[in-house]
Amino acid sequence: MTVLTDLSPHLALVTGATGGIGKATCLALAKLGCSIAVHYNTASSTASELVESIKSLGVRAASFQADLSSYDGARSLHASVIKELGHPTILFNNAGLTLGKSGVKDIGEVSVEEFEATWRANCGSAYLLTQLCVPAMVERGFGRVVFCSSVAGFTGGLVGPHYASSKSALHGLVHWLAGAYAKNGLTINGVAPALIEETKMLPGASAELSAKIPIGRLGKPEEIAETVLWIVKTGYVHNKIIAVDGGIKNPAPPISAATTFTSSTSRPATIASAPEAWSEVAENVVGVDEVVARVPVAPNATDDDAAALPLAPEEPLQPERIEFWFL
Ligand SMILES: NC(=O)c1ccc[n+]([C@@H]2O[C@H](COP(=O)([O-])OP(=O)(O)OC[C@H]3O[C@@H](n4cnc5c(N)ncnc54)[C@H](OP(=O)(O)O)[C@@H]3O)[C@@H](O)[C@H]2O)c1
């Protein structure tokens, strides 16, 4: 069975299960028979109601309180879950916060303490929970770890530097974990939503916000839940950060290196002469429209690598039509 349709042998730990995305994901997993450890921080009655809804689907469920801005909170959450329900085989690291700071315009608006606290809750605790859950997954030869990032992890987003950096840090974590555990039956991925309504972060839509989204509306928690479900069911999806964002593109203008890149109509040999610039360009040109070439970017790329590229020498390179391929 390559696509799982029955999750009844599994237990999912969903952090932030009392938020819009977490709740929808718990229900989507439970409908396929998955037992659920419902994590919450402050919303105890929402957690209790959710547990009852999940149990009515005929699966096991219990709620667990933990403040994930503290590492002890993450440790006690894991200990309580294994004591009451067993070892999770599915971990959705979904809890997230902004410290109530959004729309930050100046770096001075976020203190380094707030920066670090956001990072600890959004990334550090997700790391610790993963570290605690992975050994049992490896022993069982099966695991699914999904991190809830944000489109801000790619683009910088609208919230602020504390939030964006706490989310992009998850991307590096996904890639490292994916390399380390691919042979153990674990898949490691992230989902990167943008502007999901019916969440505490974003309770309702406005015409102004909807206009920012190419498809003209905000997303729904169920659309993120469905993506997580697809990742859980499909063992061939690995080492990916899946954006679910209505088609948002990187609003940041290309950096100066991109200008050099375009105007020089650089030949692949540029890779050898300025590999850092190419890497920098590659990191800043996201959301390509059309792929006409794959450009290997590596610190030690050589002219021989460049010569092997499938690019006609006369053809100007246009960053928006190139997919960068990291070696
Ligand atoms: N909504 C969006 O537009 C959007 C866009 C991109 C990414 N995301 C990401 O999606 C994830 C889920 O958020 P959501 O949209 O569903 O928002 P939400 O409705 O605000 O839910 C946030 C969840 O995180 C929990 N949480 C907050 N602070 C916590 C803490 N200190 N310790 C433990 N848990 C804590 C909350 O628990 P309690 O309610 O029980 O306190 C709640 O369950 C987050 O990681 C968020 O960054 C959301």
Ligand as a Chemical Component Dictionary entry (heavy atoms), coordinates in Angstrom:
data_LIG
# 
_chem_comp.id                   LIG 
_chem_comp.type                 NON-POLYMER 
_chem_comp.pdbx_formal_charge   0 
_chem_comp.three_letter_code    LIG 
# 
loop_
_chem_comp_atom.comp_id 
_chem_comp_atom.atom_id 
_chem_comp_atom.alt_atom_id 
_chem_comp_atom.type_symbol 
_chem_comp_atom.charge 
_chem_comp_atom.model_Cartn_x 
_chem_comp_atom.model_Cartn_y 
_chem_comp_atom.model_Cartn_z 
_chem_comp_atom.pdbx_ordinal 
LIG N1  N1  N 0  -3.738 31.779 10.002 1  
LIG C1  C1  C 0  -2.851 32.078 9.064  2  
LIG O1  O1  O 0  -3.115 32.897 8.179  3  
LIG C2  C2  C 0  -1.504 31.422 9.066  4  
LIG C3  C3  C 0  -0.641 31.714 8.003  5  
LIG C4  C4  C 0  0.601  31.112 7.972  6  
LIG C5  C5  C 0  0.981  30.235 8.974  7  
LIG N2  N2  N 1  0.132  29.978 9.997  8  
LIG C6  C6  C 0  0.594  29.043 11.035 9  
LIG O2  O2  O 0  -0.386 28.068 11.269 10 
LIG C7  C7  C 0  -0.201 27.520 12.567 11 
LIG C8  C8  C 0  -1.531 27.363 13.234 12 
LIG O3  O3  O 0  -2.082 28.643 13.502 13 
LIG P1  P1  P 0  -3.600 29.047 13.217 14 
LIG O4  O4  O 0  -3.633 29.822 11.997 15 
LIG O5  O5  O -1 -4.469 27.860 13.330 16 
LIG O6  O6  O 0  -3.765 30.101 14.396 17 
LIG P2  P2  P 0  -4.520 30.093 15.753 18 
LIG O7  O7  O 0  -5.950 29.822 15.488 19 
LIG O8  O8  O 0  -4.105 31.359 16.395 20 
LIG O9  O9  O 0  -3.872 28.880 16.581 21 
LIG C9  C9  C 0  -2.676 28.965 17.242 22 
LIG C10 C10 C 0  -2.490 27.706 18.066 23 
LIG O10 O10 O 0  -1.213 27.748 18.668 24 
LIG C11 C11 C 0  -1.363 27.578 20.073 25 
LIG N3  N3  N 0  -0.379 28.373 20.788 26 
LIG C12 C12 C 0  -0.203 29.715 20.747 27 
LIG N4  N4  N 0  0.755  30.070 21.627 28 
LIG C13 C13 C 0  1.188  28.940 22.229 29 
LIG C14 C14 C 0  2.139  28.649 23.236 30 
LIG N5  N5  N 0  2.865  29.587 23.855 31 
LIG N6  N6  N 0  2.301  27.367 23.617 32 
LIG C15 C15 C 0  1.579  26.395 23.049 33 
LIG N7  N7  N 0  0.658  26.595 22.096 34 
LIG C16 C16 C 0  0.464  27.850 21.707 35 
LIG C17 C17 C 0  -2.767 28.037 20.415 36 
LIG O11 O11 O 0  -3.188 27.392 21.625 37 
LIG P3  P3  P 0  -4.363 27.981 22.592 38 
LIG O12 O12 O 0  -5.384 28.609 21.708 39 
LIG O13 O13 O 0  -4.889 26.764 23.304 40 
LIG O14 O14 O 0  -3.722 28.943 23.539 41 
LIG C18 C18 C 0  -3.528 27.565 19.180 42 
LIG O15 O15 O 0  -3.887 26.217 19.332 43 
LIG C19 C19 C 0  0.777  28.457 13.282 44 
LIG O16 O16 O 0  2.045  27.865 13.351 45 
LIG C20 C20 C 0  0.808  29.671 12.391 46 
LIG O17 O17 O 0  2.038  30.343 12.486 47 
LIG C21 C21 C 0  -1.094 30.549 10.069 48 
# 
loop_
_chem_comp_bond.comp_id 
_chem_comp_bond.atom_id_1 
_chem_comp_bond.atom_id_2 
_chem_comp_bond.value_order 
_chem_comp_bond.pdbx_ordinal 
LIG N1  C1  SING 1  
LIG C1  O1  DOUB 2  
LIG C1  C2  SING 3  
LIG C2  C3  SING 4  
LIG C2  C21 DOUB 5  
LIG C3  C4  DOUB 6  
LIG C4  C5  SING 7  
LIG C5  N2  DOUB 8  
LIG N2  C6  SING 9  
LIG N2  C21 SING 10 
LIG C6  O2  SING 11 
LIG C6  C20 SING 12 
LIG O2  C7  SING 13 
LIG C7  C8  SING 14 
LIG C7  C19 SING 15 
LIG C8  O3  SING 16 
LIG O3  P1  SING 17 
LIG P1  O4  DOUB 18 
LIG P1  O5  SING 19 
LIG P1  O6  SING 20 
LIG O6  P2  SING 21 
LIG P2  O7  DOUB 22 
LIG P2  O8  SING 23 
LIG P2  O9  SING 24 
LIG O9  C9  SING 25 
LIG C9  C10 SING 26 
LIG C10 O10 SING 27 
LIG C10 C18 SING 28 
LIG O10 C11 SING 29 
LIG C11 N3  SING 30 
LIG C11 C17 SING 31 
LIG N3  C12 SING 32 
LIG N3  C16 SING 33 
LIG C12 N4  DOUB 34 
LIG N4  C13 SING 35 
LIG C13 C14 SING 36 
LIG C13 C16 DOUB 37 
LIG C14 N5  SING 38 
LIG C14 N6  DOUB 39 
LIG N6  C15 SING 40 
LIG C15 N7  DOUB 41 
LIG N7  C16 SING 42 
LIG C17 O11 SING 43 
LIG C17 C18 SING 44 
LIG O11 P3  SING 45 
LIG P3  O12 DOUB 46 
LIG P3  O13 SING 47 
LIG P3  O14 SING 48 
LIG C18 O15 SING 49 
LIG C19 O16 SING 50 
LIG C19 C20 SING 51 
LIG C20 O17 SING 52 
# 
